[in-house]
């Protein structure tokens, strides 16, 4: 069976790439990098993300969304990774998924149209920091308590979704203690979030199964961001090594470099297929969707690490400088590697799923 993106998905991919190439390239990313005191959400970029429908991709049509699948969102995530795009796109998408899968009809009608339009920015705290199991908060009588760890874009979020022992809760950030922290990867803004009996609104259909589904979907989107980083890092390295001359020859013609880059290409291609299939498996509710999510996240994390390290190494001296863009990719890959389970955690899950099967 031949498996590939549909014409519509390719058109979406081209539209995202074209906008980023023309309107939000490395110069704009560097501006975010070099102003760590900013909120990390360029106004023109966020406006375009809303207007282009990239926040509405998973929102049902009855709530002013486009009603597409996770594979369509993965196309966007991959393009955003390749361009190291800042902003709370992922957090807002995941808040929408929590509300779509676990919210009541009233909660969906209230929030989903505003999330789709970009009127509301979202952030999520679904796992304890550094762990792939458990919840970051406890709930008692609708009041939430817990140190949620580092939460992406909590400082600009209009709503938080927090996982507690009895389900998912909507929390107003005004009821949390939010402390900004500088991140090594400045394409994100991080803050510690502490809840001390903060009022929360439980998403009525919350179950452990729904939370597990959301975590898998988050891991798949992370995997696609990572393979976008990996492919871009490799492509830029290959282009540089075609033109960088040493001893009278392009360094890319040297056997040691050429073979290493060829191996990276094969590994990244496999990771791309794994990330694409994992999104498709979630869309069609395939029996192996949980396994596919873990394979995609583990493989993507490995290849993003290898390709960004090679990018710095094979750019020679300039690869180690602040002025070159290589560190954008390396730092983003390092951050995303541990989000929603690192490679070791997902390999343990793969082994458990296969043994249980």
C-alpha positions in Angstrom: 0.0 0.0 0.0 1.3 3.4 -0.9 1.1 5.9 2.0 1.5 9.6 1.4 0.0 13.0 2.2 -3.1 13.9 0.4 -3.2 16.8 -2.1 -4.9 19.0 0.6 -2.2 18.1 3.1 0.5 19.0 0.7 -1.2 22.3 0.0 -1.3 23.0 3.7 2.4 22.1 4.0 3.3 24.4 1.1 1.2 27.3 2.6 2.9 27.0 6.0 6.4 26.8 4.5 5.7 29.7 2.2 4.5 32.0 4.9 7.5 31.1 7.2 9.9 31.6 4.3 8.5 34.9 3.3 7.4 36.4 6.6 9.1 34.7 9.5 12.6 33.5 8.8 15.8 33.2 10.8 16.1 37.0 11.2 12.7 37.1 13.0 13.6 34.0 15.1 16.9 35.7 16.1 15.0 38.8 17.2 13.0 36.6 19.6 16.2 35.0 20.7 17.9 38.2 21.5 15.1 39.8 23.4 14.5 37.3 26.2 12.6 39.9 28.2 9.8 39.8 25.6 6.8 37.5 25.8 8.1 35.4 22.9 4.9 35.8 20.9 5.5 38.0 17.8 2.1 39.7 17.3 2.2 39.5 13.5 3.1 35.8 13.6 0.3 34.9 16.1 -2.2 36.9 14.1 -1.2 35.0 10.9 -1.4 31.6 12.7 -5.0 32.5 13.7 -6.0 33.9 10.4 -4.5 31.0 8.4 -6.5 28.5 10.4 -3.5 26.7 11.9 -5.1 26.9 15.4 -8.4 25.6 14.0 -7.1 22.5 12.4 -8.3 20.1 15.0 -11.4 22.0 16.1 -14.7 20.6 14.8 -16.6 22.6 12.2 -19.5 23.1 14.5 -17.2 25.2 16.7 -15.8 27.3 13.9 -12.9 25.0 13.3 -11.7 23.2 10.2 -12.2 19.7 11.6 -9.2 18.0 10.2 -7.0 15.3 11.7 -3.8 14.9 13.7 -1.9 14.3 10.5 -2.8 17.7 9.3 -1.7 19.2 12.6 1.5 17.2 12.3 2.2 18.8 8.9 2.1 22.2 10.6 4.2 21.0 13.6 6.9 19.7 11.2 7.1 23.0 9.4 7.3 24.9 12.7 10.1 22.7 13.8 12.1 23.3 10.7 11.7 27.0 11.1 12.2 27.0 14.9 8.9 28.9 15.2 8.3 30.5 18.7 4.9 30.9 20.3 2.2 29.0 22.1 0.8 27.2 19.1 1.3 23.7 20.6 -0.1 24.6 24.0 -3.2 26.2 22.5 -3.7 23.2 20.2 -3.4 20.8 23.2 -5.9 22.9 25.3 -8.3 22.5 22.4 -7.7 18.8 22.3 -8.4 18.5 26.0 -11.6 20.4 25.7 -12.7 18.6 22.5 -12.1 15.1 24.0 -13.0 15.7 27.6 -15.2 18.8 27.8 -18.9 19.0 28.1 -21.0 20.5 25.2 -21.1 23.8 27.1 -17.4 23.9 27.7 -16.7 23.1 24.1 -19.0 25.8 22.8 -17.5 28.4 25.2 -13.8 27.7 24.5 -13.2 26.0 21.1 -14.3 28.9 18.8 -12.1 31.3 20.7 -9.1 28.9 20.6 -9.6 28.3 16.9 -9.6 32.1 16.2 -6.5 32.7 18.3 -8.4 34.9 20.7 -7.3 32.7 23.6 -3.8 31.4 24.2 -3.4 28.1 26.0 -0.9 26.3 28.2 -1.0 22.8 29.6 0.5 20.9 32.6 -0.3 17.3 32.0 2.7 15.5 33.6 5.0 16.0 36.5 8.2 17.7 35.5 10.7 15.0 34.4 8.3 12.2 34.6 6.2 10.2 32.2 3.7 9.0 34.8 1.4 10.6 37.3 -0.2 14.1 37.5 1.3 17.4 38.5 -1.6 18.5 40.8 -4.1 17.2 43.3 -7.7 18.2 43.5 -10.0 18.4 46.4 -13.5 19.9 46.2 -12.6 21.7 42.9 -9.5 23.3 44.4 -6.1 22.4 42.9 -2.8 22.3 44.6 0.7 21.5 43.2 3.9 22.7 41.8 3.4 22.2 38.0 7.1 22.7 37.1 8.1 24.6 34.0 5.1 25.3 31.8 5.5 26.7 28.3 4.0 30.1 27.8 2.2 30.1 31.2 3.0 33.8 31.4 0.9 34.7 28.4 -1.8 32.0 28.6 -5.4 32.9 29.0 -6.3 29.5 30.2 -4.4 26.5 31.7 -5.4 22.8 31.5 -4.0 20.9 34.5 -4.1 17.2 35.1 -5.1 16.1 38.6 -5.7 12.7 40.1 -9.4 12.8 39.1 -9.3 14.4 35.7 -8.4 17.5 33.7 -9.2 21.0 35.0 -9.5 24.4 33.4 -7.6 26.9 35.6 -7.5 30.7 35.3 -3.8 31.7 35.4 -4.8 34.6 37.6 -5.2 32.1 40.4 -1.7 30.7 40.0 1.7 31.9 41.1 3.7 32.2 37.9 7.4 32.9 37.9 9.2 33.4 34.6 12.5 31.5 33.9 15.0 32.1 31.2 15.3 29.1 28.9 18.4 27.9 27.0 16.1 27.5 24.0 14.8 31.0 23.5 12.2 30.0 21.0 10.0 29.3 24.0 9.1 31.1 27.2 9.0 29.0 30.4 7.6 29.7 33.9 7.1 27.7 37.0 3.5 27.5 38.0 2.4 26.9 41.6 -1.3 26.3 42.6 -2.4 26.7 46.2 -6.0 25.7 46.3 -6.7 27.4 43.0 -10.3 27.0 41.7 -10.6 24.8 38.7 -13.4 23.7 36.4 -13.3 20.0 35.7 -13.6 18.9 32.1 -16.6 16.7 32.6 -15.6 13.7 30.5 -12.1 13.4 31.9 -10.9 9.8 32.3 -7.5 8.2 32.5 -8.0 6.9 28.9 -8.7 10.4 27.6 -5.6 11.7 29.3 -3.5 8.9 27.8 -4.9 9.7 24.4 -4.0 13.4 24.8 -0.5 12.5 25.9 0.0 10.3 22.9 -1.2 13.1 20.6 1.1 15.5 22.2 4.0 13.1 21.8 3.2 12.7 18.1 3.2 16.5 17.5 6.5 16.7 19.3 7.9 14.0 17.2 6.9 15.9 14.0 8.5 19.1 15.3 11.7 17.1 16.0 11.9 15.5 12.6 11.3 19.0 11.1 14.4 20.1 13.1 16.4 17.1 12.1 15.7 17.4 8.3 16.4 21.1 8.3 19.7 20.7 10.2 20.8 18.0 7.8 19.8 19.9 4.7 21.6 23.0 5.8 24.7 21.0 6.6 24.8 19.3 3.3 24.4 22.6 1.4 27.3 24.1 3.5 29.6 21.1 3.0 29.0 21.2 -0.8 30.6 24.7 -0.9 33.1 24.7 2.0 36.5 23.9 0.4 39.4 22.4 2.3 42.6 21.0 0.7 41.2 22.1 -2.7 38.0 20.0 -2.4 34.5 20.5 -0.9 34.5 18.9 2.5 31.3 17.1 1.7 33.3 14.9 -0.7 35.4 13.5 2.1 34.4 9.9 2.7 34.1 10.2 6.5 31.7 13.2 6.3 29.8 11.8 3.3 29.1 8.5 4.9 28.0 10.0 8.1 25.6 12.4 6.4 24.2 9.5 4.3 23.5 7.6 7.5 21.8 10.6 9.0 19.6 10.9 5.9 18.5 7.3 6.3 17.8 7.7 10.0 15.8 10.9 9.5 13.8 9.4 6.7 12.8 6.5 8.9 11.9 8.9 11.7 9.8 11.0 9.3 7.8 8.0 8.2 7.4 6.9 11.9 6.1 10.4 12.8 3.7 10.5 9.8 2.4 7.1 10.5 1.8 7.8 14.2 -0.4 10.7 13.3 -2.3 8.7 10.7 -2.7 5.8 13.3 -4.3 8.2 15.8 -6.7 9.6 13.1 -7.9 6.1 12.1 -7.9 4.7 15.7 -5.5 2.0 14.6 -4.8 -0.8 17.1 -1.1 0.0 17.2 -1.6 3.8 17.7 0.0 3.8 21.1 3.0 1.8 20.0 3.3 4.1 16.9 3.3 7.2 19.1 6.2 5.9 21.2 8.2 4.7 18.3 7.8 8.1 16.6 8.8 10.1 19.7 11.8 7.9 20.5 13.2 7.8 16.9 12.5 11.5 16.3 14.3 12.5 19.5 17.4 10.4 18.6 17.7 11.7 15.1 17.1 15.4 16.1 20.0 15.1 18.6 22.3 13.4 16.1 21.6 15.8 13.2 21.9 19.0 15.2 25.1 17.8 16.7 26.4 17.0 13.2 25.3 20.4 12.0 27.5 22.1 14.5 30.4 19.8 13.9 30.3 19.9 10.1 29.9 23.7 10.0 33.3 23.8 11.6 34.2 26.9 13.6 31.2 28.9 12.6 28.9 26.2 13.9 29.9 27.0 17.5 29.2 30.7 17.3 26.2 32.7 18.5 26.0 34.5 15.2 25.3 31.2 13.3 21.8 29.7 13.4 23.0 26.2 14.3 22.3 26.6 18.0 18.7 27.4 17.4 18.1 23.8 16.2 20.4 22.1 18.8 18.7 23.9 21.8 15.2 23.3 20.5 15.9 19.6 19.9 17.4 19.2 23.4 14.3 20.8 25.0 11.8 18.8 23.0 13.6 15.5 23.5 12.3 15.4 27.1 8.8 16.6 26.5 6.1 14.0 26.9 8.6 11.2 27.4 12.2 10.9 26.3 13.6 8.1 24.1 14.4 5.8 27.0 10.9 6.2 28.6 9.2 5.5 25.3 11.4 2.5 24.6 10.4 1.1 28.0 6.8 1.7 26.9 7.4 0.0 23.6 8.8 -3.1 25.3 5.8 -3.2 27.7 3.3 -2.8 24.8 4.9 -5.6 22.8 5.2 -7.9 25.8 1.6 -7.3 26.8 0.6 -8.0 23.2 
